[in-house]
Amino acid sequence: MTVHEDAHLKRTLTLPTAVLFGLSYMLPLTVFTTFGIVNVMTEGHIVSGLVAPAIGVTMCVWLWLSLSYDALLIGLAWVAAGVAQLGFVTGGFSRHPPELAVE
């Protein structure tokens, strides 16, 4: 195997792939929403309880697909730094994080 100096990652996530991934992720959750806590919390109005999250998921996928590779790496580094800081504050995730008291 040879190493190429101009090697780079190829974007392969397309919109249909992202939609199918989202459906495969969300379909098992329909049981919980239909028979579970969402039905109780929304007093039977399941559709209205899912409209806002569906709009949010759509916007997130659109934003992720619009990011450049560098922006994506910086965002992932920021998330990793946040998780590391949370692990430090909670003693390796062994206790609850501190709560922010708003008065």
DSSP file (Angstrom, degrees, kcal/mol; ACC not computed):
  #  RESIDUE AA STRUCTURE BP1 BP2  ACC     N-H-->O    O-->H-N    N-H-->O    O-->H-N    TCO  KAPPA ALPHA  PHI   PSI    X-CA   Y-CA   Z-CA
    1    1 A M              0   0    0      0, 0.0     2,-0.3     0, 0.0     0, 0.0   0.000 360.0 360.0 360.0 133.3    0.0    0.0    0.0
    2    2 A T        -     0   0    0      0, 0.0     2,-0.5     0, 0.0     0, 0.0  -0.752 360.0-125.6-106.1 154.7    1.4    3.4   -0.9
    3    3 A V        -     0   0    0     -2,-0.3     2,-0.4     4,-0.0     3,-0.0  -0.866  20.4-151.6-100.8 125.9    0.7    6.7    0.8
    4    4 A H    >   -     0   0    0     -2,-0.5     3,-1.1     1,-0.1     0, 0.0  -0.806   9.9-146.1 -97.5 136.5   -0.5    9.5   -1.4
    5    5 A E  T 3  S+     0   0    0     -2,-0.4    -1,-0.1     1,-0.3    -2,-0.0   0.800  99.6  51.3 -70.2 -27.4    0.3   13.1   -0.4
    6    6 A D  T 3  S+     0   0    0      2,-0.0    -1,-0.3    -3,-0.0     2,-0.2   0.067  78.7 139.7 -98.9  26.0   -3.0   14.4   -1.7
    7    7 A A    <   +     0   0    0     -3,-1.1     2,-0.3     0, 0.0    -4,-0.0  -0.464  22.0 160.2 -70.7 138.8   -5.2   11.8    0.2
    8    8 A H        -     0   0    0     -2,-0.2     2,-0.2     0, 0.0    -2,-0.0  -0.972  42.1 -90.0-152.8 164.0   -8.4   13.3    1.6
    9    9 A L        -     0   0    0     -2,-0.3     2,-0.5     1,-0.0    60,-0.1  -0.520  35.8-137.4 -79.1 145.5  -11.7   12.1    2.8
   10   10 A K        -     0   0    0     -2,-0.2     2,-0.5     2,-0.0    -1,-0.0  -0.887  15.6-124.0-105.6 131.2  -14.6   11.8    0.4
   11   11 A R        +     0   0    0     -2,-0.5    58,-0.0     1,-0.2     3,-0.0  -0.609  39.9 160.9 -73.1 123.0  -18.0   13.0    1.3
   12   12 A T        +     0   0    0     -2,-0.5     2,-0.7     2,-0.1    -1,-0.2   0.444  36.8 106.0-122.7  -4.4  -20.4   10.2    0.8
   13   13 A L        -     0   0    0      4,-0.1     2,-0.2     3,-0.0    -2,-0.0  -0.695  48.6-179.1 -82.2 114.5  -23.4   11.2    3.0
   14   14 A T     >  -     0   0    0     -2,-0.7     4,-2.5     1,-0.1     5,-0.2  -0.618  41.7-101.3-106.3 169.9  -26.2   12.3    0.7
   15   15 A L  H  > S+     0   0    0      1,-0.2     4,-2.6    -2,-0.2     5,-0.2   0.916 121.6  49.8 -60.6 -45.3  -29.6   13.6    1.5
   16   16 A P  H  > S+     0   0    0      0, 0.0     4,-2.5     0, 0.0    -1,-0.2   0.899 111.6  50.1 -61.0 -36.7  -31.4   10.3    0.8
   17   17 A T  H  > S+     0   0    0      2,-0.2     4,-2.4     1,-0.2    -2,-0.2   0.916 111.3  48.1 -65.3 -42.5  -28.8    8.5    2.9
   18   18 A A  H  X S+     0   0    0     -4,-2.5     4,-2.4     2,-0.2    -1,-0.2   0.901 112.2  49.5 -65.0 -40.5  -29.4   10.9    5.8
   19   19 A V  H  X S+     0   0    0     -4,-2.6     4,-2.5     2,-0.2    -2,-0.2   0.929 112.1  47.4 -64.5 -44.9  -33.1   10.6    5.5
   20   20 A L  H  X S+     0   0    0     -4,-2.5     4,-2.5     2,-0.2    -2,-0.2   0.885 111.7  50.9 -64.7 -38.0  -33.0    6.8    5.5
   21   21 A F  H  X S+     0   0    0     -4,-2.4     4,-1.7     2,-0.2    -1,-0.2   0.926 110.9  49.2 -63.3 -43.4  -30.6    6.8    8.5
   22   22 A G  H  X S+     0   0    0     -4,-2.4     4,-2.4     1,-0.2    -2,-0.2   0.902 111.7  48.5 -62.6 -41.4  -33.0    9.1   10.3
   23   23 A L  H  X S+     0   0    0     -4,-2.5     4,-2.7     1,-0.2    -1,-0.2   0.915 110.6  50.0 -65.3 -42.4  -36.0    6.9    9.6
   24   24 A S  H  < S+     0   0    0     -4,-2.5    -1,-0.2     1,-0.2    -2,-0.2   0.799 114.9  46.0 -67.3 -26.1  -34.1    3.8   10.7
   25   25 A Y  H  < S+     0   0    0     -4,-1.7     4,-0.3    -5,-0.2    -2,-0.2   0.860 119.2  39.3 -79.8 -37.6  -33.2    5.6   13.9
   26   26 A M  H >X S+     0   0    0     -4,-2.4     3,-0.9    -5,-0.2     4,-0.6   0.763  97.4  75.0 -88.0 -26.3  -36.7    7.0   14.6
   27   27 A L  T >< S+     0   0    0     -4,-2.7     3,-1.4     1,-0.3     4,-0.4   0.895  94.5  51.1 -59.5 -42.7  -38.9    4.1   13.5
   28   28 A P  T >> S+     0   0    0      0, 0.0     3,-0.8     0, 0.0     4,-0.5   0.805 104.4  61.1 -63.0 -23.8  -38.2    2.0   16.7
   29   29 A L  H <> S+     0   0    0     -3,-0.9     4,-2.1    -4,-0.3    -2,-0.2   0.650  82.8  80.2 -76.1 -13.5  -39.1    5.1   18.7
   30   30 A T  H <X S+     0   0    0     -3,-1.4     4,-2.4    -4,-0.6     5,-0.2   0.823  87.0  57.9 -63.8 -29.0  -42.6    5.1   17.3
   31   31 A V  H <> S+     0   0    0     -3,-0.8     4,-2.4    -4,-0.4     5,-0.3   0.921 107.6  46.6 -64.4 -42.4  -43.6    2.4   19.8
   32   32 A F  H  X S+     0   0    0     -4,-0.5     4,-1.5    -3,-0.2     6,-0.6   0.890 114.8  46.3 -67.6 -38.4  -42.6    4.6   22.7
   33   33 A T  H  < S+     0   0    0     -4,-2.1     6,-0.3     2,-0.2    -2,-0.2   0.871 116.7  43.9 -73.0 -34.6  -44.4    7.7   21.3
   34   34 A T  H  < S+     0   0    0     -4,-2.4    -2,-0.2    -5,-0.2    -3,-0.2   0.913 133.2  16.2 -76.6 -42.2  -47.6    5.8   20.5
   35   35 A F  H  < S+     0   0    0     -4,-2.4    -2,-0.2    -5,-0.2    -3,-0.2   0.405 119.8  61.3-111.7   1.0  -47.9    3.7   23.6
   36   36 A G  S  X S-     0   0    0     -4,-1.5     4,-1.2    -5,-0.3     3,-0.5   0.054 103.2 -46.9-113.5-144.7  -45.5    5.5   26.0
   37   37 A I  H  > S+     0   0    0      1,-0.2     4,-3.0     2,-0.2     5,-0.2   0.764 121.3  61.8 -68.9 -28.8  -44.8    8.7   27.8
   38   38 A V  H  > S+     0   0    0     -6,-0.6     4,-2.3     1,-0.2     6,-0.3   0.897 102.6  52.2 -65.9 -38.2  -45.2   11.0   24.8
   39   39 A N  H  4>S+     0   0    0     -3,-0.5     5,-2.2    -7,-0.4     6,-0.2   0.893 114.3  43.0 -62.7 -39.6  -48.9   10.0   24.5
   40   40 A V  H ><5S+     0   0    0     -4,-1.2     3,-0.9     3,-0.2    -2,-0.2   0.919 114.5  49.3 -72.0 -44.3  -49.4   10.8   28.2
   41   41 A M  H 3<5S+     0   0    0     -4,-3.0    -2,-0.2     1,-0.3    -1,-0.2   0.858 116.6  40.8 -66.5 -36.0  -47.4   14.0   28.1
   42   42 A T  T ><5S-     0   0    0     -4,-2.3     3,-1.5    -5,-0.2    -1,-0.3   0.362 108.3-123.1 -94.1   6.3  -49.2   15.4   25.0
   43   43 A E  T < 5S-     0   0    0     -3,-0.9    -3,-0.2     1,-0.3    -4,-0.1   0.878  77.4 -44.1  53.2  43.2  -52.6   14.1   26.2
   44   44 A G  T 3 <S+     0   0    0     -5,-2.2     2,-1.2    -6,-0.3    -1,-0.3   0.381 111.8 116.7  88.8  -3.0  -53.1   12.1   23.0
   45   45 A H    <>  +     0   0    0     -3,-1.5     4,-1.3    -6,-0.2    -1,-0.1  -0.526  29.3 154.9 -95.8  67.1  -51.9   14.8   20.6
   46   46 A I  H  >  +     0   0    0     -2,-1.2     4,-0.8     1,-0.2    -1,-0.2   0.883  65.6  55.7 -65.1 -41.3  -48.9   12.9   19.4
   47   47 A V  H >> S+     0   0    0     -3,-0.3     3,-1.1     1,-0.2     4,-1.0   0.927 108.2  47.3 -61.1 -45.9  -48.6   14.6   16.0
   48   48 A S  H 3> S+     0   0    0      1,-0.3     4,-0.6     2,-0.2    -1,-0.2   0.803 108.9  56.5 -67.1 -26.2  -48.3   18.1   17.5
   49   49 A G  H 3< S+     0   0    0     -4,-1.3    -1,-0.3     1,-0.2    -2,-0.2   0.638 111.8  42.6 -76.7 -13.3  -45.8   16.7   19.9
   50   50 A L  H <X S+     0   0    0     -3,-1.1     4,-2.0    -4,-0.8    -2,-0.2   0.524  93.7  79.4-108.0  -8.9  -43.6   15.5   17.0
   51   51 A V  H  X S+     0   0    0     -4,-1.0     4,-2.3     2,-0.2     5,-0.2   0.959  94.8  45.9 -66.2 -50.7  -43.8   18.5   14.7
   52   52 A A  H  X S+     0   0    0     -4,-0.6     4,-2.3     1,-0.2    -1,-0.2   0.923 114.4  47.5 -61.7 -45.8  -41.3   20.7   16.5
   53   53 A P  H  > S+     0   0    0      0, 0.0     4,-2.7     0, 0.0    -1,-0.2   0.887 110.9  52.8 -62.5 -35.7  -38.7   17.9   16.9
   54   54 A A  H  X S+     0   0    0     -4,-2.0     4,-2.2     2,-0.2    -2,-0.2   0.906 109.6  48.0 -65.6 -39.9  -39.2   17.0   13.2
   55   55 A I  H  X S+     0   0    0     -4,-2.3     4,-2.3     2,-0.2    -1,-0.2   0.911 112.6  49.9 -64.3 -41.6  -38.5   20.6   12.1
   56   56 A G  H  X S+     0   0    0     -4,-2.3     4,-2.4     2,-0.2    -2,-0.2   0.904 110.5  48.7 -63.9 -42.1  -35.4   20.6   14.4
   57   57 A V  H  X S+     0   0    0     -4,-2.7     4,-2.6     2,-0.2     5,-0.2   0.913 111.0  51.2 -64.0 -42.3  -34.1   17.4   13.0
   58   58 A T  H  X S+     0   0    0     -4,-2.2     4,-2.2     1,-0.2    -2,-0.2   0.917 111.5  47.0 -61.4 -43.6  -34.6   18.6    9.4
   59   59 A M  H  X S+     0   0    0     -4,-2.3     4,-2.5     2,-0.2    -1,-0.2   0.899 111.6  51.1 -65.7 -40.0  -32.7   21.9   10.2
   60   60 A C  H  X S+     0   0    0     -4,-2.4     4,-2.9     2,-0.2     5,-0.2   0.929 110.8  47.5 -63.4 -45.3  -29.9   20.0   11.9
   61   61 A V  H  X S+     0   0    0     -4,-2.6     4,-2.4     1,-0.2    -1,-0.2   0.921 112.4  50.2 -62.0 -43.0  -29.4   17.6    8.9
   62   62 A W  H  X S+     0   0    0     -4,-2.2     4,-1.0    -5,-0.2    -2,-0.2   0.914 112.9  46.4 -61.1 -43.0  -29.5   20.6    6.5
   63   63 A L  H  X S+     0   0    0     -4,-2.5     4,-0.9     2,-0.2     3,-0.4   0.918 111.7  50.7 -66.6 -42.9  -26.9   22.4    8.6
   64   64 A W  H >< S+     0   0    0     -4,-2.9     3,-0.7     1,-0.2    -2,-0.2   0.899 110.6  49.0 -62.2 -40.4  -24.6   19.4    8.9
   65   65 A L  H 3< S+     0   0    0     -4,-2.4    -1,-0.2     1,-0.2    -2,-0.2   0.728 110.0  53.5 -71.2 -19.9  -24.8   18.8    5.2
   66   66 A S  H 3< S+     0   0    0     -4,-1.0    -1,-0.2    -3,-0.4    -2,-0.2   0.605  87.5 104.4 -88.7 -12.8  -23.9   22.4    4.6
   67   67 A L  S << S-     0   0    0     -4,-0.9     2,-0.1    -3,-0.7    -3,-0.0  -0.356  70.3-124.3 -72.3 146.9  -20.8   22.4    6.8
   68   68 A S     >  -     0   0    0      1,-0.1     4,-2.1    -2,-0.1     5,-0.2  -0.423  29.8-107.1 -77.9 166.1  -17.3   22.4    5.3
   69   69 A Y  H  > S+     0   0    0      1,-0.2     4,-2.2     2,-0.2     5,-0.2   0.903 119.9  50.9 -62.7 -41.5  -15.0   19.7    6.4
   70   70 A D  H  > S+     0   0    0      1,-0.2     4,-2.4     2,-0.2    -1,-0.2   0.909 109.7  49.6 -64.2 -42.1  -12.9   22.1    8.5
   71   71 A A  H  > S+     0   0    0      1,-0.2     4,-2.4     2,-0.2    -1,-0.2   0.888 109.9  52.0 -64.2 -38.3  -16.0   23.4   10.3
   72   72 A L  H  X S+     0   0    0     -4,-2.1     4,-2.4     2,-0.2    -1,-0.2   0.916 110.3  47.7 -64.1 -43.3  -17.1   19.9   11.0
   73   73 A L  H  X S+     0   0    0     -4,-2.2     4,-2.3     2,-0.2    -2,-0.2   0.906 111.8  49.6 -64.6 -41.4  -13.8   18.9   12.5
   74   74 A I  H  X S+     0   0    0     -4,-2.4     4,-2.1     2,-0.2    -2,-0.2   0.910 111.4  49.8 -64.4 -41.1  -13.7   22.1   14.7
   75   75 A G  H  X S+     0   0    0     -4,-2.4     4,-2.2     2,-0.2    -2,-0.2   0.906 110.7  48.9 -63.3 -42.4  -17.3   21.3   15.9
   76   76 A L  H  X S+     0   0    0     -4,-2.4     4,-2.4     1,-0.2    -1,-0.2   0.880 110.5  51.2 -65.7 -36.8  -16.4   17.8   16.8
   77   77 A A  H  X S+     0   0    0     -4,-2.3     4,-2.3     2,-0.2    -1,-0.2   0.887 109.2  51.5 -65.1 -38.4  -13.3   19.0   18.6
   78   78 A W  H  X S+     0   0    0     -4,-2.1     4,-2.0     2,-0.2    -2,-0.2   0.908 110.5  48.0 -65.1 -41.9  -15.5   21.4   20.6
   79   79 A V  H  X S+     0   0    0     -4,-2.2     4,-2.5     2,-0.2    -2,-0.2   0.915 111.0  51.0 -63.8 -43.2  -17.9   18.6   21.5
   80   80 A A  H  X S+     0   0    0     -4,-2.4     4,-2.3     1,-0.2    -2,-0.2   0.893 109.4  50.7 -62.4 -39.4  -15.0   16.4   22.6
   81   81 A A  H  X S+     0   0    0     -4,-2.3     4,-2.3     2,-0.2    -1,-0.2   0.893 110.7  49.6 -65.1 -38.7  -13.6   19.2   24.8
   82   82 A G  H  X S+     0   0    0     -4,-2.0     4,-2.4     2,-0.2    -2,-0.2   0.905 111.3  47.8 -66.3 -41.6  -17.0   19.7   26.4
   83   83 A V  H  X S+     0   0    0     -4,-2.5     4,-2.4     2,-0.2    -2,-0.2   0.898 112.1  50.2 -65.8 -39.9  -17.4   16.0   27.1
   84   84 A A  H  X S+     0   0    0     -4,-2.3     4,-1.9     2,-0.2    -2,-0.2   0.909 111.5  48.2 -64.2 -41.6  -13.8   15.9   28.6
   85   85 A Q  H  X S+     0   0    0     -4,-2.3     4,-2.6     2,-0.2    -2,-0.2   0.898 111.4  50.1 -65.9 -40.5  -14.6   18.9   30.8
   86   86 A L  H  X S+     0   0    0     -4,-2.4     4,-2.2     1,-0.2     7,-0.3   0.899 109.5  51.7 -63.9 -40.3  -17.9   17.3   31.9
   87   87 A G  H  <>S+     0   0    0     -4,-2.4     5,-3.8     1,-0.2     6,-0.6   0.876 111.3  47.7 -62.3 -37.1  -16.0   14.1   32.7
   88   88 A F  H ><5S+     0   0    0     -4,-1.9     3,-1.0     3,-0.2    -2,-0.2   0.927 112.5  47.6 -68.8 -45.4  -13.5   16.1   34.8
   89   89 A V  H 3<5S+     0   0    0     -4,-2.6    -2,-0.2     1,-0.2    -1,-0.2   0.856 115.6  44.9 -65.9 -35.4  -16.2   18.0   36.7
   90   90 A T  T 3X>S-     0   0    0     -4,-2.2     4,-1.2    -5,-0.2     5,-1.1   0.337 116.0-110.1 -93.2   7.7  -18.2   14.9   37.5
   91   91 A G  T <45S-     0   0    0     -3,-1.0     3,-0.2    -4,-0.2    -3,-0.2   0.953  87.3 -32.5  66.4  49.5  -15.2   12.8   38.5
   92   92 A G  T  4<S-     0   0    0     -5,-3.8    -1,-0.2     1,-0.2    -5,-0.1   0.848 113.4 -62.4  74.2  34.8  -15.3   10.5   35.5
   93   93 A F  T  45S+     0   0    0     -6,-0.6    -1,-0.2    -7,-0.3    -2,-0.2   0.757 105.5 125.6  62.8  27.4  -19.1   10.6   35.2
   94   94 A S  T  <5S+     0   0    0     -4,-1.2     2,-0.3    -7,-0.2    -3,-0.2   0.578  70.4  30.3 -92.8  -9.9  -19.5    9.1   38.7
   95   95 A R  S   <S-     0   0    0     -5,-1.1    -2,-0.1     0, 0.0    -3,-0.0  -0.930  95.7 -82.6-140.7 167.0  -21.7   11.8   40.0
   96   96 A H        -     0   0    0     -2,-0.3     3,-0.1     1,-0.1    -2,-0.1  -0.343  49.2-106.7 -68.6 147.6  -24.3   14.2   38.7
   97   97 A P        -     0   0    0      0, 0.0    -1,-0.1     0, 0.0    -7,-0.1  -0.380  45.2 -91.1 -69.6 154.8  -23.1   17.5   37.1
   98   98 A P        -     0   0    0      0, 0.0     2,-0.3     0, 0.0    -8,-0.0  -0.351  41.9-126.1 -65.9 148.2  -23.6   20.7   39.1
   99   99 A E        -     0   0    0     -3,-0.1     2,-0.6    -2,-0.0    -3,-0.0  -0.715  13.8-122.5 -97.1 147.0  -26.9   22.5   38.5
  100  100 A L        -     0   0    0     -2,-0.3     2,-0.7     2,-0.0    -1,-0.0  -0.788  22.8-146.3 -88.8 120.5  -27.1   26.2   37.6
  101  101 A A        -     0   0    0     -2,-0.6     2,-0.6     2,-0.0    -1,-0.0  -0.800  14.3-169.1 -91.7 116.5  -29.2   28.1   40.1
  102  102 A V              0   0    0     -2,-0.7    -2,-0.0     1,-0.1     0, 0.0  -0.922 360.0 360.0-107.3 123.3  -31.1   30.9   38.4
  103  103 A E              0   0    0     -2,-0.6    -1,-0.1     0, 0.0    -2,-0.0   0.401 360.0 360.0-113.3 360.0  -32.8   33.3   40.7
